[in-house]
Amino acid sequence: MAKEFLKTHDQIFASRPQLAVGKYVNYNYSDMLWAPYGPHWRQSRKIYLSELFSSKRLESFQSIRVEEMRAFVSRLHGLSGKPVVLKNHLVCLTLSTISRMVFGKKHFSVSGDDQLGSNSIMSLPEFKRILFGLKGYIKRMKALKKKLDRFHDHVFDQHKRKKKELAKNFVPQDMVDLLLQLADDPDLDVKLTYDHLRGLTLVSIFCSFFLFLKLCLFLIDGSHGLITGPDNRRHKYLGINRRMGDLRTDQTTTTHRKSDQELDRVIGRERWVDEKDIPQLPYLDAIMKETMRKHPIAPLLVPHLAMEDCKVAGYDIRKGTRVYVNTWSIGRDPSLWEQPEEFRPERFLGRDIDVKGRSFELLPFGAGRRMCPAYNLGLKMVQLSIANLLQAFNWKLPDNTKVEDLSMEESSGLTTPRKFPLVAVMEPRLPLHLYKN
Ligand code: HEM
């Protein structure tokens, strides 16, 4: 059925419903996520694919991803042996990386006291309030928009000043530089206004939060073998890697051991895993796919909208109907997946199932015209992060945490983050000198 909507009749369902968040926060649908199908969306998509997220552009941002990853692992290393709330560190990694790619510098501080004026424009606590405020009412959304306006004005001013100072020597360094340049381009089909620019940069930051949520899910998945816990849906322990070796059982231990073995065999313990190593790590790829199958970030994708009356698989669908594609249930459909509740990365080994919108049984980034345009960036960041976390540390639960206390419950919403934060203890696996940043 997903194929019917996202491939066969893709064009008819390629619009979005007009939700309040798109109107009040995303500059009257000036972003891309909530933009209705039409010339602005088409042009934005072209800009995303050819300018912002082309392979060449992503390559040019690789050093940022590496630097932020090294700093992240080094920070975690400093906390070895202590219980750590991982979510905060993952948010920081994701926002720092994406902020440098989009704005050229980190515009988010971890503490919350570094506001307008210095390097950071928005604090992490504030950004969280903003994101969670999206669930709120229109009044809150309007207040949020005012804050975002200030934020964007500051960023655009800084960039314009830099361009003026450098004059002929100016070369675009980040996405804002590129977008400001495009805004001056008289040949664009649709003139890019400042609201478009604001919408397009905002959606990049917002979507990068998908990454963080996904990463958190990677780390909490009770059966993927990094840290293990009870699976609420089955009320049965899948295994626990607590205190390195105790209670190691069944599939979880195998998964953990296999990923360790693969990393040791391909990379060794004398250097860090890198983006170029990823194609040589099929088991890691399988872990990622299996996690995306069980825990899609956007379980119902982003809503699509029928632009005209249409018949799909015998059903009459009226123009204006909202369509939600339930990737969560596709991922657990027993007619597609053998023992779908089990976490078994092996199911992907040697099989031609990808996450790029061609295999309709696995759609973490959607498919068709509205598919995530930044999927290659998303994949790079997720794969690199998970590979580094696995290579850098052994993971266990704090001594006072019982396996049965670990809840796998997810929050509701467009994305489904973990409801209760994961607290974990890390033990370094590699020689000390590698952790020095
Ligand atoms: C692992 C990371 C990510 C996942 C799993 C993901 C997933 C998705 C999904 C499921 C959709 C909706 C597809 C549909 O409606 O059919 C989407 C749309 C989108 N994503 Fe991502 N995303 C990720 C990262 C990112 C990042 C980092 C950015 C930008 C920096 C981004 C930008 C967008 C945009 C602009 C859209 C809207 C596309 C449109 O409506 O035409 N995503 N993403």
Residues whose N, C-alpha, C, O or C-beta is under 5 A from the ligand:
A	BS01	HEM	M32 L33 V203 S204 C207 S208 F210 L211 K214 I297 A298 L301 V302 L363 P364 F365 G366 A367 R369 R370 M371 C372 P373 A374 G378
